[in-house]
Amino acid sequence: MDKTKNVNMKLPTDPKDVAALKTFLEQVRSQVCGMADVLKEPFKSHFNELKNQFDSALSKLPPSEQVPAAMDAHQHLIGLCSCLCSASSLVTALSQKLNGMEEGFASALSSAVDVRLAASLAGGEFVKKADIEGLVAKGVEAKVTAGEVVAKDMVTSLCSAAKAKGLEEGELKVREEVKVKEVKTQLVSTRKAALATAGVPLPSEKLESILAADEAEFNGAKAKVEVRRGVLNKKGIALNSNTKDLAANLWLPEDQWTLFEQMCSSFVGGPDPLLSKPAASEKGKGPGPMLC
């Protein structure tokens, strides 16, 4: 049975009573609203029903007349207190909501991290801490097997082997160099003897390397010497054993030979350039150039 039907409540008629009752009902209603915002079903519906009953009671109150200024100020303070209570209730509800969102976000983030980490582990991007030691040991073993690193107890024996191999290779290299040098010396001696027998001038020490050249290069240089000697003979210049130092120039490189040939040609039919007075230049300002 609805208990409100048994209450024989009369509405006040005095303006002060109306104002006081209205203030009381508004304060209680404010508290009821705050609880309705905080609570969940089925209590939320219950407090909303209470709020509707207070709204109905407030609507039936007659209007109050103007009260003195002090009472009016008091009414405003009571209204402010009611607003603050309502604000407090809203803050409480909002805090609870935010806390719930924070917990949900933390839970969702943790789940997402776990999923991503599991995928990275499966894809080989990360390794578990417990597996690191085993992986390192396996990697070191692979390096040793491949010969990229060696065990410490093998260093001494490997160094000794490398030293012995180095000495052996060095000895072989020296022997080969000595052998090549002996062959080269023997070849130079043989070719000098052959040139002397054939009456061909020998090259100077600076140009003696041509005597150790391969067969084709040596024969080409020798043929060029014969050609050059023939050219000088036609010009009346004979290079024989008495002029062996000059005859060695027959082995000069092409550019140097050209200068030597020009110098020899300038001596033919003219005065000795070392005894005669140098000729004056065209303008009479000094001696002309001399080839040495």
QUICORRA-V658423 format. One record per residue. RES is the residue in three letters. PHI is phi in whole degrees, 0 to 359 (none if undefined). Layout:
res->RES phi->PHI
res->RES phi->PHI
This chain:
res->MET phi->none
res->ASP phi->289
res->LYS phi->290
res->THR phi->293
res->LYS phi->285
res->ASN phi->272
res->VAL phi->273
res->ASN phi->267
res->MET phi->265
res->LYS phi->257
res->LEU phi->282
res->PRO phi->290
res->THR phi->244
res->ASP phi->288
res->PRO phi->303
res->LYS phi->293
res->ASP phi->296
res->VAL phi->300
res->ALA phi->295
res->ALA phi->294
res->LEU phi->296
res->LYS phi->297
res->THR phi->299
res->PHE phi->299
res->LEU phi->298
res->GLU phi->294
res->GLN phi->295
res->VAL phi->297
res->ARG phi->301
res->SER phi->299
res->GLN phi->295
res->VAL phi->298
res->CYS phi->298
res->GLY phi->299
res->MET phi->293
res->ALA phi->296
res->ASP phi->286
res->VAL phi->274
res->LEU phi->283
res->LYS phi->253
res->GLU phi->295
res->PRO phi->269
res->PHE phi->292
res->LYS phi->300
res->SER phi->296
res->HIS phi->297
res->PHE phi->287
res->ASN phi->294
res->GLU phi->294
res->LEU phi->297
res->LYS phi->298
res->ASN phi->297
res->GLN phi->293
res->PHE phi->293
res->ASP phi->297
res->SER phi->294
res->ALA phi->294
res->LEU phi->293
res->SER phi->289
res->LYS phi->273
res->LEU phi->291
res->PRO phi->288
res->PRO phi->294
res->SER phi->269
res->GLU phi->277
res->GLN phi->296
res->VAL phi->258
res->PRO phi->304
res->ALA phi->300
res->ALA phi->296
res->MET phi->292
res->ASP phi->296
res->ALA phi->297
res->HIS phi->297
res->GLN phi->296
res->HIS phi->294
res->LEU phi->295
res->ILE phi->296
res->GLY phi->296
res->LEU phi->296
res->CYS phi->299
res->SER phi->296
res->CYS phi->295
res->LEU phi->295
res->CYS phi->298
res->SER phi->295
res->ALA phi->297
res->SER phi->298
res->SER phi->296
res->LEU phi->294
res->VAL phi->297
res->THR phi->299
res->ALA phi->295
res->LEU phi->294
res->SER phi->298
res->GLN phi->298
res->LYS phi->295
res->LEU phi->294
res->ASN phi->298
res->GLY phi->296
res->MET phi->295
res->GLU phi->296
res->GLU phi->296
res->GLY phi->294
res->PHE phi->294
res->ALA phi->298
res->SER phi->295
res->ALA phi->295
res->LEU phi->296
res->SER phi->299
res->SER phi->296
res->ALA phi->296
res->VAL phi->296
res->ASP phi->299
res->VAL phi->295
res->ARG phi->295
res->LEU phi->294
res->ALA phi->297
res->ALA phi->294
res->SER phi->293
res->LEU phi->296
res->ALA phi->293
res->GLY phi->276
res->GLY phi->84
res->GLU phi->287
res->PHE phi->232
res->VAL phi->231
res->LYS phi->285
res->LYS phi->302
res->ALA phi->292
res->ASP phi->267
res->ILE phi->297
res->GLU phi->300
res->GLY phi->296
res->LEU phi->294
res->VAL phi->296
res->ALA phi->299
res->LYS phi->295
res->GLY phi->295
res->VAL phi->296
res->GLU phi->299
res->ALA phi->294
res->LYS phi->296
res->VAL phi->295
res->THR phi->297
res->ALA phi->284
res->GLY phi->85
res->GLU phi->285
res->VAL phi->226
res->VAL phi->232
res->ALA phi->289
res->LYS phi->298
res->ASP phi->289
res->MET phi->261
res->VAL phi->298
res->THR phi->299
res->SER phi->294
res->LEU phi->293
res->CYS phi->296
res->SER phi->298
res->ALA phi->296
res->ALA phi->295
res->LYS phi->296
res->ALA phi->298
res->LYS phi->295
res->GLY phi->296
res->LEU phi->297
res->GLU phi->297
res->GLU phi->295
res->GLY phi->296
res->GLU phi->297
res->LEU phi->297
res->LYS phi->296
res->VAL phi->296
res->ARG phi->300
res->GLU phi->295
res->GLU phi->296
res->VAL phi->298
res->LYS phi->297
res->VAL phi->297
res->LYS phi->295
res->GLU phi->296
res->VAL phi->296
res->LYS phi->295
res->THR phi->297
res->GLN phi->297
res->LEU phi->295
res->VAL phi->297
res->SER phi->298
res->THR phi->298
res->ARG phi->288
res->LYS phi->297
res->ALA phi->296
res->ALA phi->294
res->LEU phi->293
res->ALA phi->295
res->THR phi->296
res->ALA phi->277
res->GLY phi->75
res->VAL phi->268
res->PRO phi->301
res->LEU phi->271
res->PRO phi->286
res->SER phi->289
res->GLU phi->299
res->LYS phi->293
res->LEU phi->254
res->GLU phi->292
res->SER phi->298
res->ILE phi->295
res->LEU phi->288
res->ALA phi->260
res->ALA phi->287
res->ASP phi->292
res->GLU phi->300
res->ALA phi->294
res->GLU phi->294
res->PHE phi->296
res->ASN phi->297
res->GLY phi->296
res->ALA phi->295
res->LYS phi->296
res->ALA phi->296
res->LYS phi->293
res->VAL phi->298
res->GLU phi->299
res->VAL phi->295
res->ARG phi->296
res->ARG phi->296
res->GLY phi->295
res->VAL phi->297
res->LEU phi->292
res->ASN phi->298
res->LYS phi->295
res->LYS phi->271
res->GLY phi->86
res->ILE phi->248
res->ALA phi->251
res->LEU phi->252
res->ASN phi->237
res->SER phi->295
res->ASN phi->284
res->THR phi->240
res->LYS phi->296
res->ASP phi->293
res->LEU phi->285
res->ALA phi->295
res->ALA phi->297
res->ASN phi->288
res->LEU phi->296
res->TRP phi->266
res->LEU phi->297
res->PRO phi->300
res->GLU phi->302
res->ASP phi->293
res->GLN phi->288
res->TRP phi->297
res->THR phi->301
res->LEU phi->296
res->PHE phi->297
res->GLU phi->296
res->GLN phi->298
res->MET phi->296
res->CYS phi->297
res->SER phi->294
res->SER phi->289
res->PHE phi->279
res->VAL phi->289
res->GLY phi->78
res->GLY phi->237
res->PRO phi->290
res->ASP phi->294
res->PRO phi->293
res->LEU phi->271
res->LEU phi->251
res->SER phi->279
res->LYS phi->284
res->PRO phi->301
res->ALA phi->287
res->ALA phi->285
res->SER phi->287
res->GLU phi->302
res->LYS phi->268
res->GLY phi->72
res->LYS phi->261
res->GLY phi->165
res->PRO phi->288
res->GLY phi->281
res->PRO phi->290
res->MET phi->235
res->LEU phi->267
res->CYS phi->247
